[in-house]
Amino acid sequence: MELKDEWHALVKRFQHLEQTLEREIEKLGQDEEKFFVGSEVDIRALLDDIKKHYKNR
C-alpha cells in the first residue's frame, strides 16, 4: 500500500507542476501579445505614414 500511496503522491506533484507550467506558458503568451506590434505590412504602413507626416512639415 505504501508504494501505491507514493505513486499517487508523485502523480499529484506532477499534475501540479504541469498546471503551473501551463499557467506560466499562458502568461508568457499574453506578455508576447502585449508587445506584439503587428505584421511586417502593418509596420511598413505605419512607417510610411510617419514619413509622410514629417515630409509635410
MOPAC internal coordinates of N, CA, C and O (Angstrom, degrees):
PM7 1SCF
backbone

  N    0.0000 0     0.00 0     0.00 0    0    0    0
  C    1.4471 1     0.00 0     0.00 0    1    0    0
  C    1.5308 1   110.93 1     0.00 0    2    1    0
  O    1.2310 1   120.14 1   146.39 1    3    2    1
  N    1.3109 1   117.33 1   -33.61 1    3    2    1
  C    1.4611 1   121.64 1  -178.46 1    5    3    2
  C    1.5321 1   110.79 1   -61.82 1    6    5    3
  O    1.2310 1   120.19 1   138.01 1    7    6    5
  N    1.3216 1   117.24 1   -41.99 1    7    6    5
  C    1.4603 1   121.29 1   179.68 1    9    7    6
  C    1.5333 1   110.62 1   -63.41 1   10    9    7
  O    1.2310 1   120.88 1   140.00 1   11   10    9
  N    1.3145 1   115.92 1   -40.00 1   11   10    9
  C    1.4627 1   120.73 1   178.54 1   13   11   10
  C    1.5342 1   110.46 1   -64.36 1   14   13   11
  O    1.2310 1   120.45 1   139.28 1   15   14   13
  N    1.3231 1   116.75 1   -40.72 1   15   14   13
  C    1.4677 1   121.21 1   177.93 1   17   15   14
  C    1.5284 1   110.95 1   -64.29 1   18   17   15
  O    1.2310 1   120.92 1   138.37 1   19   18   17
  N    1.3292 1   115.84 1   -41.63 1   19   18   17
  C    1.4672 1   119.88 1   178.40 1   21   19   18
  C    1.5250 1   110.20 1   -63.92 1   22   21   19
  O    1.2310 1   121.09 1   139.51 1   23   22   21
  N    1.3360 1   115.53 1   -40.49 1   23   22   21
  C    1.4597 1   120.11 1   179.14 1   25   23   22
  C    1.5323 1   110.11 1   -61.15 1   26   25   23
  O    1.2310 1   120.22 1   133.16 1   27   26   25
  N    1.3160 1   117.18 1   -46.84 1   27   26   25
  C    1.4621 1   121.10 1   179.55 1   29   27   26
  C    1.5286 1   111.18 1   -63.19 1   30   29   27
  O    1.2310 1   120.27 1   142.82 1   31   30   29
  N    1.3172 1   117.09 1   -37.18 1   31   30   29
  C    1.4651 1   120.57 1   177.61 1   33   31   30
  C    1.5298 1   110.33 1   -64.60 1   34   33   31
  O    1.2310 1   120.64 1   138.38 1   35   34   33
  N    1.3354 1   116.39 1   -41.62 1   35   34   33
  C    1.4671 1   120.22 1   178.09 1   37   35   34
  C    1.5271 1   111.16 1   -65.02 1   38   37   35
  O    1.2310 1   120.74 1   136.81 1   39   38   37
  N    1.3137 1   116.19 1   -43.19 1   39   38   37
  C    1.4638 1   120.09 1   179.03 1   41   39   38
  C    1.5253 1   109.93 1   -60.47 1   42   41   39
  O    1.2310 1   120.85 1   137.07 1   43   42   41
  N    1.3135 1   115.98 1   -42.93 1   43   42   41
  C    1.4691 1   120.55 1   179.46 1   45   43   42
  C    1.5305 1   110.79 1   -62.69 1   46   45   43
  O    1.2310 1   120.30 1   137.80 1   47   46   45
  N    1.3267 1   117.03 1   -42.20 1   47   46   45
  C    1.4725 1   120.81 1   178.77 1   49   47   46
  C    1.5221 1   110.84 1   -63.92 1   50   49   47
  O    1.2310 1   120.58 1   136.22 1   51   50   49
  N    1.3336 1   116.50 1   -43.78 1   51   50   49
  C    1.4626 1   119.83 1   179.51 1   53   51   50
  C    1.5273 1   111.36 1   -65.03 1   54   53   51
  O    1.2310 1   120.06 1   141.92 1   55   54   53
  N    1.3160 1   117.48 1   -38.08 1   55   54   53
  C    1.4612 1   120.37 1   177.15 1   57   55   54
  C    1.5272 1   110.47 1   -63.65 1   58   57   55
  O    1.2310 1   120.91 1   138.59 1   59   58   57
  N    1.3140 1   115.86 1   -41.41 1   59   58   57
  C    1.4681 1   120.09 1   177.77 1   61   59   58
  C    1.5296 1   110.35 1   -63.25 1   62   61   59
  O    1.2310 1   120.40 1   135.38 1   63   62   61
  N    1.3259 1   116.85 1   -44.62 1   63   62   61
  C    1.4631 1   120.65 1   178.67 1   65   63   62
  C    1.5276 1   110.84 1   -62.46 1   66   65   63
  O    1.2310 1   120.77 1   138.82 1   67   66   65
  N    1.3207 1   116.14 1   -41.18 1   67   66   65
  C    1.4586 1   120.67 1   179.27 1   69   67   66
  C    1.5272 1   110.82 1   -62.41 1   70   69   67
  O    1.2310 1   120.31 1   135.69 1   71   70   69
  N    1.3166 1   117.02 1   -44.31 1   71   70   69
  C    1.4644 1   120.99 1   179.06 1   73   71   70
  C    1.5250 1   111.07 1   -64.14 1   74   73   71
  O    1.2310 1   120.81 1   138.26 1   75   74   73
  N    1.3190 1   116.06 1   -41.74 1   75   74   73
  C    1.4645 1   120.38 1   178.21 1   77   75   74
  C    1.5215 1   110.28 1   -62.13 1   78   77   75
  O    1.2310 1   120.49 1   134.85 1   79   78   77
  N    1.3205 1   116.66 1   -45.15 1   79   78   77
  C    1.4593 1   121.24 1   179.41 1   81   79   78
  C    1.5286 1   110.68 1   -62.53 1   82   81   79
  O    1.2310 1   120.10 1   137.22 1   83   82   81
  N    1.3115 1   117.42 1   -42.78 1   83   82   81
  C    1.4641 1   120.64 1   178.60 1   85   83   82
  C    1.5266 1   111.26 1   -61.75 1   86   85   83
  O    1.2310 1   120.21 1   139.55 1   87   86   85
  N    1.3299 1   117.20 1   -40.45 1   87   86   85
  C    1.4707 1   120.47 1   178.15 1   89   87   86
  C    1.5270 1   110.89 1   -64.82 1   90   89   87
  O    1.2310 1   120.70 1   137.86 1   91   90   89
  N    1.3306 1   116.26 1   -42.14 1   91   90   89
  C    1.4644 1   119.91 1  -179.91 1   93   91   90
  C    1.5267 1   111.02 1   -65.83 1   94   93   91
  O    1.2310 1   120.36 1   140.82 1   95   94   93
  N    1.3195 1   116.92 1   -39.18 1   95   94   93
  C    1.4638 1   120.58 1   177.62 1   97   95   94
  C    1.5232 1   109.86 1   -63.94 1   98   97   95
  O    1.2310 1   120.61 1   138.76 1   99   98   97
  N    1.3202 1   116.44 1   -41.24 1   99   98   97
  C    1.4615 1   120.58 1   178.52 1  101   99   98
  C    1.5222 1   110.55 1   -63.27 1  102  101   99
  O    1.2310 1   120.19 1   136.99 1  103  102  101
  N    1.3310 1   117.24 1   -43.01 1  103  102  101
  C    1.4699 1   120.93 1   177.96 1  105  103  102
  C    1.5212 1   110.57 1   -61.04 1  106  105  103
  O    1.2310 1   120.74 1   137.50 1  107  106  105
  N    1.3299 1   116.19 1   -42.50 1  107  106  105
  C    1.4587 1   120.75 1   179.56 1  109  107  106
  C    1.5219 1   110.10 1   -61.33 1  110  109  107
  O    1.2310 1   120.76 1   136.72 1  111  110  109
  N    1.3147 1   116.16 1   -43.28 1  111  110  109
  C    1.4599 1   120.17 1   177.69 1  113  111  110
  C    1.5124 1   111.83 1   -61.47 1  114  113  111
  O    1.2310 1   120.42 1   139.90 1  115  114  113
  N    1.3245 1   116.81 1   -40.10 1  115  114  113
  C    1.4636 1   120.66 1   178.74 1  117  115  114
  C    1.5200 1   110.53 1   -66.55 1  118  117  115
  O    1.2310 1   120.24 1   140.09 1  119  118  117
  N    1.3247 1   117.15 1   -39.91 1  119  118  117
  C    1.4609 1   120.58 1   178.25 1  121  119  118
  C    1.5222 1   110.51 1   -63.75 1  122  121  119
  O    1.2310 1   120.42 1   139.32 1  123  122  121
  N    1.3371 1   116.80 1   -40.68 1  123  122  121
  C    1.4592 1   119.87 1   178.73 1  125  123  122
  C    1.5192 1   110.50 1   -64.01 1  126  125  123
  O    1.2310 1   120.31 1   141.51 1  127  126  125
  N    1.3264 1   117.02 1   -38.49 1  127  126  125
  C    1.4574 1   120.40 1   178.91 1  129  127  126
  C    1.5215 1   111.13 1   -64.11 1  130  129  127
  O    1.2310 1   119.83 1   143.93 1  131  130  129
  N    1.3238 1   117.94 1   -36.07 1  131  130  129
  C    1.4635 1   121.34 1   179.87 1  133  131  130
  C    1.5233 1   111.12 1   -63.13 1  134  133  131
  O    1.2310 1   120.30 1   144.22 1  135  134  133
  N    1.3281 1   117.03 1   -35.78 1  135  134  133
  C    1.4543 1   121.11 1  -175.66 1  137  135  134
  C    1.5232 1   112.93 1   -96.12 1  138  137  135
  O    1.2310 1   120.24 1   177.28 1  139  138  137
  N    1.3193 1   117.14 1    -2.72 1  139  138  137
  C    1.4539 1   120.41 1  -179.64 1  141  139  138
  C    1.5162 1   108.85 1   -73.49 1  142  141  139
  O    1.2310 1   120.67 1   -52.89 1  143  142  141
  N    1.3210 1   116.33 1   127.11 1  143  142  141
  C    1.4572 1   120.94 1  -176.79 1  145  143  142
  C    1.5253 1   110.93 1   -89.72 1  146  145  143
  O    1.2310 1   120.21 1   132.86 1  147  146  145
  N    1.2898 1   117.21 1   -47.14 1  147  146  145
  C    1.4573 1   120.75 1  -178.60 1  149  147  146
  C    1.5093 1   110.64 1   157.48 1  150  149  147
  O    1.2310 1   121.65 1     4.86 1  151  150  149
  N    1.3013 1   114.44 1  -175.14 1  151  150  149
  C    1.4567 1   119.33 1  -179.97 1  153  151  150
  C    1.5238 1   109.18 1   -75.28 1  154  153  151
  O    1.2310 1   120.99 1   -10.37 1  155  154  153
  N    1.2991 1   115.71 1   169.63 1  155  154  153
  C    1.4617 1   120.43 1   179.70 1  157  155  154
  C    1.5273 1   110.22 1   -60.99 1  158  157  155
  O    1.2310 1   120.47 1   142.13 1  159  158  157
  N    1.3227 1   116.71 1   -37.87 1  159  158  157
  C    1.4687 1   121.17 1   178.82 1  161  159  158
  C    1.5274 1   110.06 1   -62.79 1  162  161  159
  O    1.2310 1   120.54 1   136.13 1  163  162  161
  N    1.3299 1   116.57 1   -43.87 1  163  162  161
  C    1.4659 1   120.34 1   178.89 1  165  163  162
  C    1.5234 1   111.33 1   -62.70 1  166  165  163
  O    1.2310 1   120.77 1   138.20 1  167  166  165
  N    1.3114 1   116.14 1   -41.80 1  167  166  165
  C    1.4688 1   120.73 1  -179.28 1  169  167  166
  C    1.5201 1   110.35 1   -65.74 1  170  169  167
  O    1.2310 1   120.40 1   135.94 1  171  170  169
  N    1.3300 1   116.84 1   -44.06 1  171  170  169
  C    1.4716 1   120.08 1   178.50 1  173  171  170
  C    1.5339 1   110.92 1   -61.96 1  174  173  171
  O    1.2310 1   120.21 1   138.03 1  175  174  173
  N    1.3212 1   117.20 1   -41.97 1  175  174  173
  C    1.4657 1   120.92 1   178.93 1  177  175  174
  C    1.5280 1   110.40 1   -62.34 1  178  177  175
  O    1.2310 1   120.49 1   138.42 1  179  178  177
  N    1.3104 1   116.68 1   -41.58 1  179  178  177
  C    1.4594 1   120.78 1   178.09 1  181  179  178
  C    1.5247 1   110.91 1   -63.76 1  182  181  179
  O    1.2310 1   120.35 1   136.10 1  183  182  181
  N    1.3195 1   116.93 1   -43.90 1  183  182  181
  C    1.4660 1   120.42 1   178.06 1  185  183  182
  C    1.5224 1   111.27 1   -62.87 1  186  185  183
  O    1.2310 1   120.43 1   139.45 1  187  186  185
  N    1.3255 1   116.79 1   -40.55 1  187  186  185
  C    1.4679 1   120.05 1   177.66 1  189  187  186
  C    1.5245 1   110.96 1   -61.76 1  190  189  187
  O    1.2310 1   120.29 1   137.71 1  191  190  189
  N    1.3257 1   117.04 1   -42.29 1  191  190  189
  C    1.4654 1   120.87 1   177.55 1  193  191  190
  C    1.5212 1   111.21 1   -61.54 1  194  193  191
  O    1.2310 1   120.50 1   138.68 1  195  194  193
  N    1.3127 1   116.66 1   -41.32 1  195  194  193
  C    1.4709 1   120.87 1   179.25 1  197  195  194
  C    1.5230 1   110.08 1   -65.02 1  198  197  195
  O    1.2310 1   120.43 1   136.17 1  199  198  197
  N    1.3264 1   116.78 1   -43.83 1  199  198  197
  C    1.4693 1   120.61 1   178.88 1  201  199  198
  C    1.5269 1   110.83 1   -61.14 1  202  201  199
  O    1.2310 1   120.08 1   136.32 1  203  202  201
  N    1.3293 1   117.46 1   -43.68 1  203  202  201
  C    1.4700 1   121.21 1   178.80 1  205  203  202
  C    1.5251 1   110.39 1   -60.89 1  206  205  203
  O    1.2310 1   120.83 1   138.34 1  207  206  205
  N    1.3072 1   116.01 1   -41.66 1  207  206  205
  C    1.4647 1   120.79 1  -179.65 1  209  207  206
  C    1.5276 1   110.67 1   -60.67 1  210  209  207
  O    1.2310 1   120.16 1   135.34 1  211  210  209
  N    1.3240 1   117.30 1   -44.66 1  211  210  209
  C    1.4619 1   120.27 1  -177.44 1  213  211  210
  C    1.5173 1   112.23 1   -75.82 1  214  213  211
  O    1.2310 1   119.67 1   153.74 1  215  214  213
  N    1.3387 1   118.23 1   -26.26 1  215  214  213
  C    1.4651 1   120.68 1   176.20 1  217  215  214
  C    1.5256 1   110.59 1   -68.66 1  218  217  215
  O    1.2310 1   120.70 1   146.15 1  219  218  217
  N    1.3195 1   116.26 1   -33.85 1  219  218  217
  C    1.4685 1   121.22 1  -177.63 1  221  219  218
  C    1.5218 1   112.64 1   -79.02 1  222  221  219
  O    1.2310 1   118.91 1   177.67 1  223  222  221
  N    1.2832 1   119.69 1    -2.33 1  223  222  221
  C    1.4767 1   122.54 1  -178.64 1  225  223  222
  C    1.4826 1   111.64 1   -82.25 1  226  225  223
  O    1.2310 1   120.10 1   180.00 1  227  226  225

